[in-house]
Amino acid sequence: MRKAIATSVRVFSEVFQPPSPIVEIGSLYLPGYEWLSDLRPLFPGREYIGCDLRSGLGVDRIEDAQNLSFADSSIGTVLMFEILEHLPDPHAAVAEAWRVLRDDGYLAVSVPFNYRLHGFPTDYWRFTASGVHQLLSAFPQKTVFSLGPRVKPSFIFAVARKGATEGFAASQIQFEAAIRDTFRRSHQRGLVSAFKERSRDLLGLLLGRAHLSTTFYDPSQPGGYFDKPRAPTGKH
């Protein structure tokens, strides 16, 4: 997990106050990365169940994301960070999350876009922001953003709610503003990251072709992608 994803999870938790029990799919801590992988402190006072295909640090329960053993409508929040690209059928995993979530439940996901092959040989997919929005089409309310050069973002992050509520729109605007502000303050670190990943990306950045930004996706907005604050207009 990258620091920027953990930061996004923190903002999600603070703004939406997702309900428990919280189930993290893919919770195994890689050796030496426990300090970054452990998301439990970001959800204080809530029941937290770490799940993975294998036992180890951070894992409370063995689970297959594509065939969860939790009962229908029994979970408050499902977390899937940097997991869907490793699954043969990510649609099945999202459908399982929808099944086990209560109507007031949230699903939070992240997926890489411009990132090397990892977990080889089971690294199957890359998703755009519009692709993640479509993947979450069963969820009536959601917010999806990408971080990095606009045409070649580093990763996509999304928050979706199973049951529609009037309060989601206000939280969505607050979340989007907090995400923008958080990563605007780390813009310089983004320049360094672009240089480290690919010099071509840095050249595009310097020529204005790869503007570093936090870009949200919503098909109801002109052009679908937008990087300016959303007008506070009713439910989404």
KOLKOLLO-266087 format. One record per residue (C-alpha): x, y, z. Coordinates in steps of 0.05 Angstrom, whole numbers, plus 32768, in hexadecimal, padded with zeros to 4 digits. Layout:
<rs>
+------+------+------+
|    u |    v |    w |
+------+------+------+
|    X |    Y |    Z |
...
+------+------+------+
</rs>
This chain:
<rs>
+------+------+------+
|    u |    v |    w |
+------+------+------+
| 8000 | 8000 | 8000 |
| 8018 | 8046 | 7FEF |
| 8017 | 807F | 8020 |
| 7FE6 | 80A6 | 7FF4 |
| 7FB4 | 806D | 7FF8 |
| 7FB9 | 8069 | 8043 |
| 7FAF | 80B5 | 8045 |
| 7F70 | 80AD | 801A |
| 7F56 | 8078 | 804A |
| 7F61 | 80A7 | 8085 |
| 7F38 | 80DD | 8063 |
| 7F02 | 80AB | 8051 |
| 7EFD | 8094 | 809A |
| 7EFC | 80DB | 80B6 |
| 7EC7 | 80F6 | 8086 |
| 7E97 | 80BC | 807C |
| 7E9F | 809C | 80C1 |
| 7E92 | 8057 | 80A3 |
| 7E6C | 8026 | 80CF |
| 7E86 | 7FE5 | 80ED |
| 7E94 | 7FAD | 80E8 |
| 7ECB | 7FC1 | 80B7 |
| 7EE5 | 7F8A | 808B |
| 7F27 | 7F94 | 8066 |
| 7F33 | 7F64 | 802C |
| 7F7D | 7F5A | 8020 |
| 7F94 | 7F6D | 8065 |
| 7FD5 | 7F45 | 8067 |
| 8010 | 7F71 | 807C |
| 804E | 7F68 | 8051 |
| 808E | 7F61 | 8079 |
| 80AA | 7FA5 | 808A |
| 806B | 7FCB | 8076 |
| 8040 | 7FBF | 80B4 |
| 8045 | 8009 | 80C5 |
| 8025 | 801C | 8082 |
| 7FF5 | 7FE1 | 8078 |
| 7FD3 | 7FE2 | 80BC |
| 7F94 | 800C | 80B1 |
| 7F72 | 7FF9 | 80F3 |
| 7F88 | 8039 | 8117 |
| 7F62 | 8061 | 80E2 |
| 7F20 | 8043 | 80FA |
| 7F23 | 804C | 8146 |
| 7EEE | 802B | 8171 |
| 7ED2 | 8000 | 813A |
| 7ED4 | 7FB5 | 8131 |
| 7F07 | 7FA5 | 80FB |
| 7F10 | 7F62 | 80D8 |
| 7F4D | 7F58 | 80AC |
| 7F43 | 7F24 | 8075 |
| 7F72 | 7F04 | 8043 |
| 7F7C | 7EC3 | 801C |
| 7FB6 | 7EB0 | 804A |
| 7FC5 | 7EB7 | 8093 |
| 7FF8 | 7EE7 | 80AF |
| 8000 | 7F2B | 80D0 |
| 7FC1 | 7F55 | 80C9 |
| 7F94 | 7F19 | 80B7 |
| 7F5B | 7F06 | 80E6 |
| 7F34 | 7EDB | 80B6 |
| 7F42 | 7EB5 | 8075 |
| 7F14 | 7ECE | 803E |
| 7F0F | 7ECC | 7FF2 |
| 7EF8 | 7F11 | 7FD9 |
| 7ED2 | 7EF0 | 7FA0 |
| 7EAB | 7EC2 | 7FD0 |
| 7EA5 | 7EE1 | 8015 |
| 7E89 | 7EB7 | 804E |
| 7E68 | 7EF2 | 8072 |
| 7E1C | 7EF3 | 8075 |
| 7DF2 | 7F20 | 8049 |
| 7DEC | 7F68 | 8063 |
| 7E18 | 7F5B | 809F |
| 7E53 | 7F8A | 8094 |
| 7E59 | 7FD6 | 809E |
| 7E96 | 7FE4 | 8073 |
| 7EC0 | 7FBD | 8041 |
| 7F06 | 7FD4 | 802F |
| 7F2A | 7FBB | 7FF0 |
| 7F6C | 7FDF | 7FE4 |
| 7F9A | 7FCA | 7FAC |
| 7F76 | 7F86 | 7FA8 |
| 7F47 | 7F87 | 7F6C |
| 7F80 | 7F86 | 7F39 |
| 7F96 | 7F42 | 7F56 |
| 7F52 | 7F20 | 7F4F |
| 7F3D | 7EF8 | 7F12 |
| 7EF6 | 7F13 | 7F1A |
| 7EF5 | 7F58 | 7F3C |
| 7EAB | 7F5F | 7F2A |
| 7E9C | 7F23 | 7F57 |
| 7EC3 | 7F42 | 7F90 |
| 7E9B | 7F83 | 7F8A |
| 7E5A | 7F5C | 7F86 |
| 7E6E | 7F36 | 7FC6 |
| 7E7D | 7F78 | 7FE9 |
| 7E38 | 7F92 | 7FD5 |
| 7E17 | 7F52 | 7FEF |
| 7E37 | 7F53 | 8034 |
| 7E2F | 7F9E | 8040 |
| 7DF4 | 7FBA | 8067 |
| 7DCB | 7FF0 | 8045 |
| 7DF2 | 8025 | 806C |
| 7E34 | 8004 | 8059 |
| 7E70 | 8020 | 8033 |
| 7EA1 | 8001 | 8003 |
| 7EE5 | 8023 | 7FFB |
| 7F15 | 800B | 7FC4 |
| 7F56 | 801F | 7FA4 |
| 7F77 | 8003 | 7F66 |
| 7FB9 | 8015 | 7F42 |
| 7FBA | 8031 | 7EFD |
| 8002 | 8045 | 7EEB |
| 8027 | 8011 | 7F13 |
| 8057 | 7FD8 | 7F06 |
| 8042 | 7F8F | 7F05 |
| 8040 | 7F77 | 7F4C |
| 8029 | 7F38 | 7F6F |
| 8041 | 7F16 | 7F30 |
| 8025 | 7EED | 7F0E |
| 7FE0 | 7EFE | 7F2A |
| 7FDC | 7F47 | 7F17 |
| 7FA2 | 7F47 | 7EE6 |
| 7F84 | 7F8C | 7EDD |
| 7F8C | 7FD8 | 7EDB |
| 7F4F | 8005 | 7EE4 |
| 7F3F | 804D | 7ED0 |
| 7F14 | 807A | 7EFC |
| 7EDA | 8070 | 7ECB |
| 7EE6 | 8025 | 7ECE |
| 7EE2 | 8025 | 7F1A |
| 7EA3 | 804F | 7F17 |
| 7E84 | 801A | 7EE9 |
| 7E9E | 7FE1 | 7F15 |
| 7E77 | 8001 | 7F4F |
| 7E38 | 800C | 7F25 |
| 7E0D | 7FE5 | 7F57 |
| 7E1B | 8019 | 7F8C |
| 7DEC | 8055 | 7F85 |
| 7E1C | 8088 | 7FA5 |
| 7E67 | 808C | 7F9B |
| 7EA2 | 80BA | 7F92 |
| 7EDE | 80A5 | 7F67 |
| 7F20 | 80CA | 7F5F |
| 7F65 | 80BF | 7F40 |
| 7FA7 | 80DB | 7F5A |
| 7FE3 | 80ED | 7F30 |
| 7FED | 8105 | 7EE9 |
| 7FA8 | 810D | 7ECD |
| 7FB3 | 80E2 | 7E8F |
| 7FDB | 80AD | 7EB5 |
| 7FC6 | 80AC | 7EFE |
| 7FEA | 8085 | 7F33 |
| 7FAB | 8066 | 7F51 |
| 7F5F | 806A | 7F55 |
| 7F39 | 806E | 7F97 |
| 7EEE | 8068 | 7FA2 |
| 7EBA | 806B | 7FD9 |
| 7E75 | 804D | 7FCD |
| 7E37 | 8047 | 7FF8 |
| 7E08 | 800C | 7FF0 |
| 7DC8 | 8030 | 8003 |
| 7DB9 | 8077 | 7FEC |
| 7DB4 | 80AD | 8021 |
| 7DAA | 80F8 | 801E |
| 7DE7 | 8103 | 804A |
| 7E17 | 80E5 | 8017 |
| 7E1B | 8122 | 7FEB |
| 7E34 | 814F | 8024 |
| 7E68 | 811B | 8039 |
| 7E7D | 8112 | 7FF1 |
| 7E8B | 815D | 7FE9 |
| 7EB1 | 815E | 802B |
| 7ED9 | 8120 | 8017 |
| 7EEC | 813C | 7FD3 |
| 7F01 | 817E | 7FF1 |
| 7F2C | 815B | 8026 |
| 7F4D | 812E | 7FF2 |
| 7F5E | 816A | 7FC6 |
| 7F7A | 8192 | 7FFF |
| 7FA2 | 8157 | 801A |
| 7FC4 | 8147 | 7FD8 |
| 7FCC | 818F | 7FC3 |
| 7FFA | 8197 | 7FFF |
| 8024 | 815C | 7FE7 |
| 802A | 8175 | 7F9F |
| 8076 | 817A | 7FA2 |
| 807C | 8131 | 7FB8 |
| 8053 | 8120 | 7F7B |
| 8087 | 8140 | 7F4E |
| 80BD | 8115 | 7F6D |
| 8091 | 80D7 | 7F65 |
| 8087 | 80E6 | 7F1B |
| 80D2 | 80EC | 7F12 |
| 80DF | 80AA | 7F35 |
| 80AB | 8083 | 7F0E |
| 80BA | 8099 | 7EC7 |
| 80E1 | 80D2 | 7EA9 |
| 80AF | 80D5 | 7E70 |
| 8079 | 80E6 | 7EA2 |
| 80A4 | 811C | 7EC0 |
| 80B0 | 813A | 7E7A |
| 8065 | 8139 | 7E6D |
| 805A | 815B | 7EB0 |
| 808C | 8192 | 7E9F |
| 806B | 819C | 7E5B |
| 8027 | 81A1 | 7E7B |
| 800E | 815F | 7E5E |
| 800C | 8138 | 7E9F |
| 7FF1 | 8168 | 7ED3 |
| 7FF4 | 814A | 7F18 |
| 7FAF | 814E | 7F37 |
| 7F78 | 812E | 7F5E |
| 7F43 | 8120 | 7F2A |
| 7EFD | 8108 | 7F39 |
| 7ED0 | 80E1 | 7F0A |
| 7E86 | 80EA | 7F03 |
| 7E61 | 80DB | 7EC1 |
| 7E2E | 8111 | 7ED3 |
| 7E64 | 8147 | 7ED0 |
| 7E79 | 8166 | 7E8D |
| 7EB0 | 813A | 7E70 |
| 7EA9 | 8109 | 7EAA |
| 7EEA | 811E | 7ECC |
| 7EF0 | 815C | 7EF7 |
| 7F24 | 8179 | 7F26 |
| 7EFE | 81B5 | 7F42 |
| 7ED1 | 81B5 | 7F7F |
| 7E8C | 8198 | 7F73 |
| 7E51 | 81C6 | 7F7A |
| 7E26 | 81B2 | 7FB6 |
| 7DE8 | 819D | 7F90 |
| 7DBF | 8165 | 7FB0 |
| 7DC9 | 811A | 7FB1 |
| 7DFC | 80F3 | 7F89 |
+------+------+------+
</rs>
